[in-house]
Amino acid sequence: MPDKVKVGVLGVGALGRHHARLYTQCDQADLVGVYDLNEETGRRVAEEVGTTFYDQVEDLADRVEGISIAVPTNLHHKVGLEMLAKKKHLLLEKPITETVDQARALLKEAEDNDLIVQVGHVERFNPVISYLEQKADNPRFIESHRMAPYPPPRPGLPPRGTEVSVVLDLMIHDIDMVLSLVRSPIVDVDAVGIPVLSPTEDIANARLRFENGCVANLTASRVTPEPMRKIRLFQRNCYLSLDYMAKAGEIYTRDERGIHREPVPVDDHNALLKELEDFVSCVAHLRETGEMAAPKVTGLHGMQALEVAEQVIDKIRLVNPL
């Protein structure tokens, strides 16, 4: 039996702690340890999941093949390049970086060294999306809503995610999803958004028009009391309504008797666990065969979503400069 892939996690706050916990459930993974700038947090999470806390990033990196990076977005580029310089495969939480230029530099470094970069657009692994991908056939209109309460304060740091616009914090999930479903060039972007509690946009709406005629309307907010993550897709003779959070949905189809409605069949699973398993599997495949295996969400996918997100933010700030 091949040796397990040695992995680590950099940043074990709100998201990274779940990476650490779920790596222990990956059959192909050996969680070597975790690192966090906050030593108290890092040691607590290490104890919770039964691994080692490293107080130096380099010491952890030297002991692993692949590493999850779940630090704040504004550090993705710097930390990512440091890990690539050490020849480590990366699972970067979304967005891939803060800017497209940073992403491009990161991916070039990875390509030059035959290293895997996967981006944490976890909704691609949501069980309802597996069904949507099977049923999507030339969609004409897509509507998504991603709402969340404002994140709690953190001592010495801005609330989680608010170091960037809500477009990069939340909407980028749906941008990536729409790009994966439509697969046509964007010909027009329109957007509005405003800051409410943060220095950057806390609520935003974008309308994307594609060359093939499809239109996508995306809304994201991090100042909404009740969370919501839903997507609706309209295509010829079919309408799908899916709830990411509930892992449920309905499909409406037309037949000779009229409109037929039925629940979406869902093979329930933990989306983040599937994402980590995909990453570890790709690293193991490369190690064992010498052949690069593309993860479900590649670094290029992450950069393409970021390119659109930048267009959305630029449109917003033409009207409402910060």
Secondary structure, DSSP 8 states (H G I E B T S, - for coil): ----EEEEEE--STTHHHHHHHHTT-TTEEEEEEE-SSHHHHHHHHHHHT-EE-SSHHHHHTT-SEEEE-S-GGGHHHHHHHHHHTT-EEEEESSS-SSHHHHHHHHHHHHHTT--EEEE-GGGG-HHHHHHHHH-SS-SEEEEEEE------BTTB-STTTTS-HIIIIIHHHHHHHHHHH-S-EEEEEEEEE-SSSSS-SEEEEEEEETTS-EEEEEEESS-SS-EEEEEEEETTEEEEEETTTTEEEEEEEETTEEEEEE-------HHHHHHHHHHHHHHHHHHHS-----SSBHHHHHHHHHHHHHHHHHHHHHS--
